[in-house]
Amino acid sequence: MTDSKSRFRFALLAAAFVLVAAPVVAQDGFSALGLSASPDGYVGEITVPYGDDFTLYVFMTGPELSALPFELDAVDWALLGSCCGGSPAYYLDTVFNDQMDHEGEPSVAVFSTAQQCVAGDFIVLAEVNFNWIYEPFGEFHLGAASLSAATDCEGEAWILTGMPLKVIPTGITPAEDTSWSALKTLFR
């Protein structure tokens, strides 16, 4: 009996959330929010010497790297893989786009709101500087993702996809080949 009441309450709460959320427009393709190695366009790969700090850019772009099909009012986003997810890199500091107001921390959540509607092919939300936590084993991925639908200046919601970035470290010490029995002796 209690289980069915819980399901009913959950269904009511979910329905209330859907009714309160911003209306979502019909989309032909998905605009994207992600990380780039360049502030001028999407570059999905960066080669970085281990030990050197590096800079990446949180951006938004339209479907297939075209102009956003709407004027941006607000977007809620966060960095992925930069903390606590096994990434050897962590962000040091962030320089936010000064055409927008930003609240929050990139590794948790940032709510970015345009001071005036923002439009364009490639909108940089923030410049993020990274450093190394530990020596990586090889290449890895970092990303930024929207935490909810972006809203345009008419209050319509737009669902975003993500675009990750591959980090290729250089100057790392390769792991030694060892036999299974040699490895087992380490734990005896």
Stockholm file with secondary structure:
# STOCKHOLM 1.0

chainA/1-188         MTDSKSRFRFALLAAAFVLVAAPVVAQDGFSALGLSASPDGYVGEITVPYGDDFTLYVFMTGPELSALPFELDAVDWALLGSCCGGSPAYYLDTVFNDQMDHEGEPSVAVFSTAQQCVAGDFIVLAEVNFNWIYEPFGEFHLGAASLSAATDCEGEAWILTGMPLKVIPTGITPAEDTSWSALKTLFR
#=GR chainA/1-188 SS CHHHHHHHHHHHHHHHHHHHSCCBCCCSSCEEEEEESCSSSCCCEEEEETTSCEEEEEEEECGGGCCCSSCEEEEEEEEESSSSSSCSEEEEEEEECTTEEEEEETTTEEEEEEEEEECCSEEEEEEEEEEESSCCSSCEEEEEEESSCEEETTSCEECEEEECEEEEEESCCCCCCCCHHHHHHTTC
#=GC SS_cons         CHHHHHHHHHHHHHHHHHHHSCCBCCCSSCEEEEEESCSSSCCCEEEEETTSCEEEEEEEECGGGCCCSSCEEEEEEEEESSSSSSCSEEEEEEEECTTEEEEEETTTEEEEEEEEEECCSEEEEEEEEEEESSCCSSCEEEEEEESSCEEETTSCEECEEEECEEEEEESCCCCCCCCHHHHHHTTC
//
